[in-house]
């Protein structure tokens, strides 16, 4: 073996180290994707996936994903620094799997599906039928069955993802905020891939998914429209095909039926015509199926509601037995109308997303076997009664209106 002197070693090793550092530095530079901290060889963590029917006259699907973040220079209208903007990739193919495979060629790193939190289904894809669009994402072992699912009402998923990302906030952050908002209002509720798969494979084939809408909130630099995302109701499916949308207050009634009501201020008039607002604190809904001796099927929906007074508009005290009884009856009637209207809508689209079939099957399993194939017709003409029992419990810190003067 030839031994090198220390001087020769330095002459050989030092240039090699310099070349190595230059190569590493070059590999670490930002590529034309504009990504910050997302270089070739890194993992592209998908946060949102959008699924669309590609409108080119062919039977193609379009996959759009949001991942990573990139630095954006400048500032917003209020002078604050702009948020980092996400990487958005789109590809088409005869199947979602082939579109995803093509996407790998243009991705700056290995695509990782384990970070997926949200799936958005474009309206045209929803009308075309869910099965071919969501099958790959439900099968993918990296994707959790707890991934949230939404429908883009009046828009494609690609449009929702690209337009929903604004200079000051990402669509991912907006979806997180809207998920909290939907719980606070009960206008809709969360549905994940596991729940959706279960609903679509049920005997009735009925399913519900919360829908998103783009809402214009103003302009950026007085020229570019800025859109926000609203989550305010349900999209309903029968055998995987979109049948219709339900907006508030009907969607609040539906949330009661499916035990997904969490919170929503409800306002009624007192006996003098002034508004009184209530905050529900507890609710319980029971679905009771009945089968008469003549074979006639009926359903009773019973709701028990406990609520507190959150605001009173009038100056007269409402905390007496007669007035509380009046207000409780007003609450009963209003919520009953919400629930009845929601049920009427579901019957009109022949989609039993309320779970009446499951309730009947549990109570009358022997009779259900002969009704399964005819349930859509039965449900459309089903006799459904609604019973609401509201109780006003608390008034928080005050009993009489805050501005009531003594002796008046």
Wavefront OBJ file of the C-alpha trace (Angstrom):
o trace
v 0.000 0.000 0.000
v 1.291 3.429 -0.939
v 1.450 5.791 2.026
v 0.750 9.483 1.414
v 2.434 12.234 3.306
v 0.250 14.622 5.342
v 0.816 17.374 2.773
v -0.337 15.173 -0.099
v -3.329 13.979 1.926
v -4.429 17.587 2.486
v -3.951 18.353 -1.209
v -6.217 15.413 -2.157
v -8.845 15.554 0.598
v -9.442 19.320 0.804
v -10.577 19.768 -2.829
v -12.788 16.693 -2.437
v -14.471 18.170 0.647
v -15.009 21.495 -1.148
v -16.555 19.734 -4.171
v -18.785 17.669 -1.862
v -20.012 20.782 -0.038
v -20.752 22.542 -3.304
v -22.767 19.563 -4.537
v -24.716 19.352 -1.289
v -25.368 23.107 -1.342
v -26.539 22.939 -4.935
v -28.866 20.037 -4.164
v -30.331 22.063 -1.335
v -31.313 25.054 -3.477
v -34.940 25.805 -4.237
v -36.188 24.376 -7.498
v -38.736 25.949 -9.795
v -41.539 24.508 -7.729
v -40.923 27.451 -5.381
v -41.010 25.141 -2.362
v -39.308 26.075 0.848
v -37.770 23.155 2.771
v -39.093 20.698 0.176
v -36.260 19.531 -2.066
v -35.863 16.699 -4.530
v -35.752 13.505 -2.495
v -37.881 14.928 0.315
v -41.359 13.691 1.149
v -44.378 15.566 -0.221
v -46.972 15.226 2.535
v -50.459 15.466 1.059
v -52.931 17.401 3.236
v -55.898 17.808 0.859
v -56.948 15.679 -2.117
v -59.529 16.826 -4.662
v -61.396 14.493 -7.010
v -63.123 15.674 -10.192
v -64.736 14.401 -13.340
v -62.464 15.761 -16.073
v -64.712 17.606 -18.529
v -63.027 16.693 -21.809
v -65.667 14.432 -23.312
v -63.773 11.371 -22.136
v -64.244 9.163 -19.107
v -61.325 10.700 -17.192
v -60.793 11.773 -13.596
v -58.686 14.635 -12.284
v -56.730 14.429 -9.060
v -55.617 17.667 -7.373
v -53.559 17.676 -4.182
v -52.308 20.316 -1.772
v -49.060 19.754 0.092
v -46.068 21.515 1.595
v -45.562 25.262 1.612
v -43.546 27.845 -0.231
v -42.436 31.321 0.697
v -44.386 34.243 -0.753
v -42.882 37.720 -0.827
v -44.809 40.891 -0.093
v -47.510 41.715 2.390
v -51.261 41.678 2.622
v -53.533 44.722 2.470
v -53.321 45.265 6.200
v -49.515 45.225 6.120
v -49.057 41.809 7.685
v -46.672 39.304 6.169
v -48.247 36.844 3.772
v -48.543 33.205 4.764
v -46.544 30.521 3.035
v -48.513 29.132 0.130
v -48.960 25.395 -0.481
v -47.744 23.283 -3.362
v -50.650 22.292 -5.620
v -50.359 19.473 -8.160
v -52.994 18.222 -10.635
v -53.064 15.239 -12.969
v -55.641 13.370 -15.033
v -56.090 9.720 -15.870
v -58.707 7.058 -16.585
v -58.588 6.203 -12.869
v -57.470 8.001 -9.729
v -54.642 5.470 -9.386
v -53.249 6.308 -12.838
v -53.555 10.050 -12.200
v -51.661 9.573 -8.934
v -48.963 7.561 -10.691
v -48.471 10.333 -13.279
v -48.290 12.881 -10.470
v -45.130 11.209 -9.119
v -43.220 12.287 -12.229
v -43.849 15.974 -11.531
v -43.667 15.920 -7.747
v -40.502 17.355 -6.141
v -40.444 14.413 -3.731
v -42.018 11.112 -2.787
v -45.761 11.489 -2.286
v -46.880 10.530 1.214
v -50.603 9.923 1.744
v -50.412 9.269 5.484
v -50.776 12.990 6.242
v -54.038 13.346 4.286
v -56.689 15.050 6.426
v -59.297 16.175 3.883
v -60.864 14.824 0.690
v -62.941 17.172 -1.493
v -65.252 15.716 -4.131
v -66.155 18.042 -6.991
v -69.840 18.494 -7.809
v -69.606 16.853 -11.247
v -67.821 13.857 -9.739
v -70.546 13.634 -7.084
v -73.205 13.637 -9.801
v -71.262 11.044 -11.783
v -71.089 8.656 -8.807
v -68.681 8.440 -5.878
v -67.443 4.874 -6.182
v -64.797 5.239 -8.896
v -63.468 8.442 -7.351
v -63.032 7.407 -3.719
v -62.209 3.695 -4.023
v -58.447 4.214 -4.378
v -58.286 6.614 -1.422
v -60.210 4.227 0.822
v -58.015 1.284 -0.211
v -54.697 3.149 0.172
v -53.074 1.733 3.307
v -51.375 5.032 4.168
v -54.670 6.924 4.375
v -56.572 6.880 7.646
v -60.259 5.966 7.664
v -60.674 9.058 9.844
v -59.938 11.351 6.864
v -62.681 13.966 6.504
v -64.775 14.083 3.313
v -66.478 17.122 1.746
v -68.428 17.922 -1.422
v -67.660 21.105 -3.387
v -71.085 22.597 -4.050
v -71.247 24.475 -7.340
v -67.545 24.002 -8.030
v -64.880 21.491 -8.918
v -62.511 20.238 -6.242
v -59.601 21.735 -8.201
v -61.305 25.142 -8.211
v -62.015 24.827 -4.494
v -58.377 24.029 -3.707
v -56.848 26.690 -5.949
v -59.354 29.448 -5.162
v -59.689 28.594 -1.485
v -55.979 29.257 -0.946
v -55.508 33.000 -0.507
v -52.410 35.157 0.066
v -53.142 35.322 3.796
v -54.351 31.794 4.619
v -54.396 28.280 3.234
v -57.434 26.149 2.450
v -56.129 23.576 4.942
v -56.340 26.134 7.768
v -59.797 27.229 6.613
v -61.061 23.650 6.675
v -59.770 23.233 10.213
v -61.604 26.417 11.221
v -64.803 25.411 9.415
v -64.784 21.975 11.040
v -64.895 23.707 14.426
v -67.574 26.110 13.169
v -69.804 23.263 11.961
v -69.698 21.721 15.437
v -70.538 25.084 17.020
v -73.546 25.647 14.755
v -74.750 22.105 13.906
v -75.375 23.282 10.327
v -73.516 20.110 9.324
v -71.340 17.436 10.894
v -68.095 15.650 10.113
v -68.057 12.575 7.882
v -64.882 10.532 7.441
v -63.980 7.878 4.879
v -64.827 5.073 7.287
v -68.318 6.457 7.905
v -68.854 7.099 4.206
v -67.839 3.571 3.221
v -70.252 2.178 5.816
v -73.146 4.336 4.590
v -72.550 3.547 0.917
v -72.442 -0.193 1.623
v -75.620 -0.129 3.750
v -78.830 -1.807 2.624
v -80.406 1.521 1.666
v -77.293 2.933 -0.030
v -78.070 6.370 1.450
v -75.283 8.694 2.555
v -74.693 12.288 3.605
v -71.551 14.426 3.287
v -71.050 18.043 4.438
v -70.664 20.465 1.534
v -68.304 23.392 1.006
v -69.030 26.595 -0.888
v -66.771 29.378 -2.113
v -67.863 32.784 -0.807
v -66.271 35.988 -2.096
v -65.022 38.131 0.794
v -63.507 41.080 -1.054
v -60.496 41.907 -3.183
v -56.718 41.647 -2.779
v -54.861 44.789 -3.861
v -58.256 46.058 -5.068
v -58.006 43.810 -8.132
v -58.006 40.124 -7.260
v -61.144 38.552 -5.756
v -60.532 36.825 -2.433
v -62.679 33.816 -1.540
v -63.407 32.140 1.753
v -64.839 28.680 2.318
v -68.217 28.110 3.951
v -69.442 24.825 5.471
v -73.190 25.140 5.962
v -75.134 21.990 5.135
v -75.327 18.454 3.769
v -75.100 16.791 0.357
v -77.170 13.606 0.052
v -76.360 10.518 -1.996
v -78.295 7.481 -3.122
v -76.237 4.528 -4.397
v -73.256 6.869 -4.637
v -74.961 9.507 -6.802
v -75.636 13.076 -5.612
v -79.362 13.691 -5.123
v -79.521 17.119 -3.521
v -78.340 19.627 -0.926
v -79.854 20.636 2.404
v -79.256 24.134 3.828
v -80.003 25.544 7.288
v -82.343 25.462 9.099
v -83.340 22.093 7.611
v -79.783 20.856 8.112
v -80.121 21.655 11.832
v -83.199 19.441 11.939
v -81.274 16.664 10.199
v -78.416 17.019 12.704
v -80.942 16.386 15.475
v -82.201 13.232 13.746
v -78.743 11.680 13.309
v -77.563 12.590 16.835
v -75.024 15.103 15.508
v -76.515 18.231 17.046
v -73.917 19.997 19.174
v -74.816 23.654 19.396
v -76.860 26.294 17.580
v -78.594 29.359 18.993
v -82.364 29.106 18.579
v -84.514 32.237 18.761
v -88.289 32.412 19.295
v -90.801 35.144 20.174
v -92.131 35.576 23.698
v -95.851 36.259 24.357
v -95.302 39.987 23.734
v -93.510 39.465 20.424
v -89.927 40.098 21.597
v -87.045 37.817 20.665
v -85.589 35.378 23.181
v -82.504 33.355 22.240
v -81.634 29.965 23.690
v -78.461 27.906 23.825
v -79.151 24.147 23.749
v -76.929 22.309 26.220
v -78.176 18.756 25.823
v -80.307 16.857 23.326
v -81.417 13.273 22.859
v -83.229 11.880 19.815
v -84.981 8.513 19.648
v -86.341 6.921 16.468
v -89.254 4.589 17.217
v -90.575 2.338 14.400
v -94.059 0.813 14.533
v -95.724 -1.974 12.573
v -99.510 -2.227 12.821
v -101.491 -5.465 12.690
v -102.428 -4.545 9.126
v -98.741 -4.273 8.185
v -98.646 -0.467 8.106
v -95.243 1.017 8.960
v -94.830 4.323 10.765
v -91.996 6.166 12.500
v -91.990 8.488 15.500
v -89.029 10.835 16.085
v -88.813 11.995 19.719
v -86.484 14.828 20.687
v -85.748 15.949 24.237
v -83.932 19.281 24.521
v -82.426 21.077 27.504
v -81.496 24.728 26.940
v -80.530 27.964 28.661
v -81.568 31.566 27.990
v -78.697 33.404 26.314
v -80.430 36.688 25.426
v -83.730 38.470 25.951
v -84.786 41.412 23.833
v -87.850 42.545 25.795
v -88.008 44.402 29.114
v -90.650 42.248 30.771
v -89.591 39.329 32.947
v -90.137 35.971 31.258
v -89.323 33.902 34.326
v -92.756 32.880 35.427
v -94.553 29.614 34.802
v -96.942 30.923 32.164
v -94.238 32.619 30.088
v -91.777 29.716 30.357
v -94.519 27.329 29.242
v -95.226 29.615 26.278
v -91.537 29.771 25.306
v -91.039 26.019 25.623
v -94.017 25.446 23.335
v -92.548 27.929 20.838
v -89.232 26.063 20.921
v -91.037 22.750 20.436
v -92.910 24.048 17.406
v -89.843 25.610 15.769
v -87.635 22.555 16.147
v -90.475 20.288 15.089
v -90.780 22.279 11.855
v -87.013 21.931 11.239
v -87.143 18.163 11.659
v -90.362 17.683 9.677
v -89.009 19.775 6.799
v -85.755 17.796 6.771
v -87.673 14.511 6.624
v -89.943 15.811 3.834
v -86.866 16.746 1.800
v -85.327 13.282 2.241
v -88.608 11.644 1.226
v -88.775 13.841 -1.886
v -85.385 12.561 -3.064
v -86.171 9.006 -1.891
v -83.032 8.846 0.216
v -83.296 7.437 3.737
v -80.193 9.077 5.188
v -82.041 9.463 8.487
v -81.545 5.795 9.384
v -85.216 4.855 9.566
v -84.565 1.556 7.756
v -81.888 0.581 10.284
v -84.238 1.397 13.166
v -87.013 -0.734 11.643
v -84.599 -3.607 10.949
v -83.462 -3.630 14.595
v -87.038 -3.664 15.894
v -88.589 -5.992 13.303
v -85.765 -8.135 11.828
v -88.076 -10.877 10.525
v -90.344 -8.449 8.667
v -87.419 -6.444 7.262
v -86.263 -9.268 4.984
v -89.314 -8.879 2.783
v -89.188 -5.064 2.739
v -85.565 -4.347 1.841
v -86.094 -4.302 -1.926
v -89.166 -2.026 -1.599
v -87.872 0.340 1.061
v -87.355 3.324 -1.276
v -91.060 3.278 -2.179
v -92.066 2.684 1.445
v -89.840 5.514 2.689
v -91.233 8.009 0.138
v -94.744 7.511 1.557
v -93.779 6.774 5.155
v -95.945 8.167 7.947
v -93.511 10.044 10.226
v -94.542 11.973 13.336
v -92.265 14.286 15.319
v -92.483 15.010 19.039
v -90.296 17.667 20.700
v -90.041 18.263 24.438
v -88.004 21.378 25.303
v -87.048 22.387 28.832
v -85.649 25.794 29.784
v -83.233 25.238 32.652
v -80.961 28.210 33.371
v -80.699 31.962 32.824
v -76.956 32.292 33.495
v -76.048 35.258 35.727
v -79.306 37.229 35.698
v -82.998 36.402 35.950
v -84.743 39.599 34.867
v -83.704 41.673 31.795
v -80.508 43.611 32.499
v -82.142 47.046 31.957
v -85.375 46.447 33.897
v -85.805 49.168 36.542
v -87.279 48.453 39.939
v -91.021 48.984 40.010
v -91.451 48.787 36.227
l 1 2 3 4 5 6 7 8 9 10 11 12 13 14 15 16 17 18 19 20 21 22 23 24 25 26 27 28 29 30 31 32 33 34 35 36 37 38 39 40 41 42 43 44 45 46 47 48 49 50 51 52 53 54 55 56 57 58 59 60 61 62 63 64 65 66 67 68 69 70 71 72 73 74 75 76 77 78 79 80 81 82 83 84 85 86 87 88 89 90 91 92 93 94 95 96 97 98 99 100 101 102 103 104 105 106 107 108 109 110 111 112 113 114 115 116 117 118 119 120 121 122 123 124 125 126 127 128 129 130 131 132 133 134 135 136 137 138 139 140 141 142 143 144 145 146 147 148 149 150 151 152 153 154 155 156 157 158 159 160 161 162 163 164 165 166 167 168 169 170 171 172 173 174 175 176 177 178 179 180 181 182 183 184 185 186 187 188 189 190 191 192 193 194 195 196 197 198 199 200 201 202 203 204 205 206 207 208 209 210 211 212 213 214 215 216 217 218 219 220 221 222 223 224 225 226 227 228 229 230 231 232 233 234 235 236 237 238 239 240 241 242 243 244 245 246 247 248 249 250 251 252 253 254 255 256 257 258 259 260 261 262 263 264 265 266 267 268 269 270 271 272 273 274 275 276 277 278 279 280 281 282 283 284 285 286 287 288 289 290 291 292 293 294 295 296 297 298 299 300 301 302 303 304 305 306 307 308 309 310 311 312 313 314 315 316 317 318 319 320 321 322 323 324 325 326 327 328 329 330 331 332 333 334 335 336 337 338 339 340 341 342 343 344 345 346 347 348 349 350 351 352 353 354 355 356 357 358 359 360 361 362 363 364 365 366 367 368 369 370 371 372 373 374 375 376 377 378 379 380 381 382 383 384 385 386 387 388 389 390 391 392 393 394 395 396 397 398 399 400 401 402 403 404 405 406 407 408
